Amino acid sequence: MTTLITLPEAFALIRTTLEQAWGSTTALRFINETVSPPLDDLGRPLPFVLLDYGDISDGPITIGSPGDNVYLDEGTFELHVMVPSGEGDVRALGLCEQLRGIFRGQDLGGVICAGAMVTQGDNAAGVGLGNYWRRSVIVEFWLFATG
């Protein structure tokens, strides 16, 4: 078994890993924080990545010891790659591949990342970002927690 970790600790670890490994490749945005798209000096949209989390479920590994039972939490986090509309898809795919390389098959010290799927691209108008084309990297992860 690996290190026991809480969900808030796990999310902070995922974010820190992304920030450190991504550096200044593109701007980063985080869900439920200021997510306004970055703009260049002329007010044109710039690429960015938005970190979000999917559903998380758990299952017991041990039972019978309230407060000290171990659970396996499984879930996903999503890295939405946003590139300005009209720039094509190659740049988005390249950024997705870089993101996959950061997380796929990695143990972040309590958060174990498995596979990383790249989604089909789409116009991001449905999420209020009509000036952007979006592809996403969905990373499956698990961790062990107590309860």
Secondary structure, DSSP 4 states (H G I P E B T S, - for coil): ---B--HHHHHHHHHHHHHHHHTTSSEEEETTS--PPPB-TTS-B--EEEEEEEEEEEEESS-SSTTT-EEEEEEEEEEEEEEETTS-SHHHHHHHHHHHHHHTT-B-SS-EEEEEEEPPPEEGGGGT-TTEEEEEEEEEEEEEEE-
